[in-house]
Amino acid sequence: MTTPSSPDDRSEHFAYCVQLFGGTTAASRRLGIDERALRRFVNGEKPIGDRLLEDTATVLRKFVAEATAADERIAALLKAEPKAP
């Protein structure tokens, strides 16, 4: 059985996710949410519903895929180039 999350838990975790995206402006773009509304969610002024959390998880998965692809590209570049002294 899972422990129900409190509104504070949701706000704190959502704020953490916003920081993972690079802050309010970047998260706003990625999630398609107005920055002012995003701040209200982070500050706990507006409740964070299941749909917002689901959308955030979807965008986080996409972000992880982009970061993985960038990491693989860096590894390939480093492997192909001679090492600097």
N, C-alpha and C positions, 0 to 999 in steps of 0.2 A: 504494500500500500504506500502511495506517495504522500508526502506532506503537502498540503495546500500552500501555495505561495501567497504571501501577503502583498498588498499594493507596494509597500516599501521594497520588498525583495524584487519585484518586477521593475520598479523605477531604478534601483541600483544596478540591476543586471542590464537593463536597457541603456543606461548611461555608460556602462562599460562597453557595450556593443558600439555605441556612438563613437567612443574613443578609438575602438579598433578600426573603424572606418576612416579615422583621421580628423574627427571633430564634427561639430554641428553642421558646418557648410557641406563637407563631403558626405556626411550621412544623409543630409537633406536631399542632395542630388541622387544618391544611390537608392534611397527609399521613396523618392518622389513625394516628400512631405515638406511643407513650408517650414522654414527655420524656426519661426516663432512657435508654431505648434509643436515642433520637435523639442524645443526648450521646455515647453509646458509639460510634456510627457516626462522628460528627464527630471524636472524639478518636482514632480509628483502633483502638479496642479491639475493634470488630466489623467484619468485612469488609463492604464495600458491594457488593452483587450487582447484576447487570444489571436485575433486576426493580425494585429500589429506585430505580435511576437512571431507568428508564423511567417509573415512577410519578411521580418528581420532575419529569421533563420534562413530563408530562401536566398536572400541577398548575401548573407554571410557565406553560404556554400559557394555562390558564384565568385565572391571575393577570394575565397580559398583556392578555387580553381585558377583564377587569374594570377594569384601569387605563386602557385605551383608552376604554372607555365613560365612565369618570369624567372623563377629560380632555375628551371631546367635550361632556359635560354642562356642565363649567366654561366651555368656549369659548362654548357657547350662552347661558349665563347672562350672561357678560361682554358678549356681543354685544347682548343684549336690554336690558340695564340702561344708563342714561346714566352716563357717566364722572364720577367724583367730582372736584371741583377740586383 
